[in-house]
Amino acid sequence: MKSKFEPSESMKAAALAVFKSMAYKEAIKPVVIGYKTKVLCERKWMVEERFREFLGQDVVDNPQFDYLMSISDFAKYYECCERERKAAGLTLRKEGGCPLSEAETALLEAKSLLIVVMQDVTTISLQKALEMPSAFKEQFIELTLRLLAPFVKLQLPQ
């Protein structure tokens, strides 16, 4: 006779942390990309000379490549992005960061915790999961979340 799966409180909490981190990341992503794109459109932000061949252009026009700016341009760009971030009401855990980068880091941390607390059930350690190809690891996490989702109670703010 099979026993019915009953997750521990730590398993439910880890799954909830992943769900919340996923939701937060997806909620702020368009805001952050939006204001970064707006700042990029306001002036010509030059690609550092040594990266121009890699990017194939002289001007950064995509937030995905903002790290290729010269140090002086990036400092000014960051100041502009900071003003936009504050205007959007987004906070940072650590000054000097980016809300989207922080959200992505929080999601990775939550997923890692989920893998650790589920190891007795899945028999997959964090080390083994980190060695998996990304697509397999994401599928593994998705399956784990599907197992736990019926047991997770999401409380919406009042």
FENQUINOR-V926457 format. One record per residue. RES is the residue in one letter. SS is DSSP state (H for helix, E for strand, - for the rest). Layout:
# FENQUINOR-V926457
RES/SS
RES/SS
This chain:
# FENQUINOR-V926457
M/-
K/-
S/-
K/-
F/-
E/-
P/-
S/-
E/H
S/H
M/H
K/H
A/H
A/H
A/H
L/H
A/H
V/H
F/H
K/H
S/H
M/H
A/H
Y/H
K/H
E/H
A/H
I/H
K/H
P/H
V/H
V/H
I/H
G/H
Y/H
K/H
T/H
K/H
V/H
L/H
C/H
E/H
R/-
K/-
W/E
M/E
V/E
E/-
E/H
R/H
F/H
R/H
E/H
F/H
L/H
G/-
Q/-
D/-
V/E
V/E
D/-
N/-
P/H
Q/H
F/H
D/H
Y/H
L/H
M/E
S/-
I/H
S/H
D/H
F/H
A/H
K/H
Y/H
Y/H
E/H
C/H
C/H
E/H
R/H
E/H
R/H
K/H
A/H
A/H
G/-
L/-
T/-
L/-
R/-
K/-
E/-
G/-
G/-
C/-
P/H
L/H
S/H
E/H
A/H
E/H
T/H
A/H
L/H
L/H
E/H
A/H
K/H
S/H
L/H
L/H
I/H
V/H
V/H
M/-
Q/H
D/H
V/H
T/H
T/-
I/-
S/-
L/H
Q/H
K/H
A/H
L/H
E/H
M/-
P/-
S/H
A/H
F/H
K/H
E/H
Q/H
F/H
I/H
E/H
L/H
T/H
L/H
R/H
L/H
L/H
A/H
P/-
F/-
V/-
K/-
L/-
Q/-
L/-
P/-
Q/-
